[in-house]
Amino acid sequence: MGAWSVDAFGNDDAADWAYELEGADDLGPIKEAFASVLEVGNEYLEASEATVALAAAEALARLMGHPGEKNAYTEAVDNWVARATAKPTADLIDKAQVVISRILANNSELHELWKDSDEYDAWLVSVGDLRSRLGA
């Protein structure tokens, strides 16, 4: 999985995605990340799509003024938020909640990987914190 932290940006896929977002002028990368998860439906959700979607949800929370921890791994996203002019819609925020629920459901590789780790409870707390900052 290439993870070093339970936080949304504590893995390789999310860190790579953050640099993609930094170059964006709109919410497109966030919408695309959510669509990748939602298009899977009830089929098996790969970890890479899930980690990117959690990073997108974290970016959305930051854009809403509810950031999580700031560190070197969030710098690209924080830079994007500082210059972003796009405003999140209620629909996009609702999609973020649906995406998080899907990641926590069965048939999610990311959920399985964390469940098999010693950090599962900490990951659940981190995801729960993100969910609450999105307004759950």
N, C-alpha and C positions, 0 to 999 in steps of 0.2 A: 504494500500500500504506500510506502514511502512517507509515513507519518512520524512526526516527532513531537506532536502536541495534540490534545483533544480539541483545541480551538479550530474554528472554521478555516483558518489559513495555516494550520500546522501540518500541511502535507504538500507534496510536489505538485499535484494537479491544481490545487487552489492557488498556489504561489505562481504558477505559470499563467493561470487565468487572470490573476490580478494585474499582470503586465498588459494583457489584452484589454482589460477594462480601462486601464490608465490612458490608453490611446483612443478611447471611444468618445464621441461627442454626444451620445444619447444613452438611453436605457437598453439599447439593443442587446448587448452581451448578457444582461440580467434576464431579459425576456427569453433569449435563446437557451440559457442554462436551465430555466424553468421548463421550457418546452421540451427539452431533451428528456427530462424526467417524466413529464406528464404524457408524452407520446408512448412511453413504455407500457402504460396502463398497468395491468396486473402481471405482466411478464417479468422476468428476472431483471432487476435493476443493477447495472454494473457499478462498481465502486467509483470509478472515475467520473461518471455523470453525477453521482450523488455528492461527491466532494466538491465539484464545481458548483452545483446547485446550492449547497450550504454556503459556499463563499459568496455566491450571488445574493443569497438571503442576508448575509452579514453586510454586504455592500449596501443593500436596500435599507437595512436598519440604520446604518451610519448616515445615509442620505436623509433619513427621517429625523436625524438628530439623536439617535439612540445607539451610540457606538459601544462596541465591546472593547476589550483591551487593545491598546495601540502599541505596536512594536515594529521592528524592522520588516516583518513579514506583511504587515498591513500598510506600509508606507505608500505603495503604489495606489491602493484603494483610497487611502486618506487624501492623497494628492488629487485623485479624480473627484472625490466628494467636495473638496475645497473649491474646485472650479466648475462643478456641475451646475447647470441651470434647469435641468429636467426635474420635474416634481413627480414623485410616485403617486400612482392612482390607487384608489381603494381596490380595484380589480387586481392590480399587480401585487398588492399586499396580501390579498386573499389567496392568490396563487402561491405565494411564498409559504403560507400556512399549509396549503394542500401538499406542496412539494415536501415540506418537512414531515408531514404525516406519512407520505409515501416512503420516504427514506427510513422512517422508523418501523415500517410495516414488514410483513413477511416478503420473501422474494427480493430482499435488498442485500446485496453483497457487502456494502459498507456496514450495515447493521450487524450482519453475521461476523464480519471481521472484528468489530469492536466488542461484540458479545463474547468472542473467544479470547479476548485480551484481558489483562489485569486492570486496564483503565476503562472498562465498560461503564461503570457507575459515573466516573468523572466525565466521560463523553456524553452520557445522558444529561448530566447537569449542564454541560456546555450547550447542548442543543436546546434544552429547556430554557436556558437563559436567553438564547437567541430568539426563540419563539416568543418569549414574553416581551422582548424589546421590539418585536414586530407588532405587538398589540394583542396577543392572545389572551 
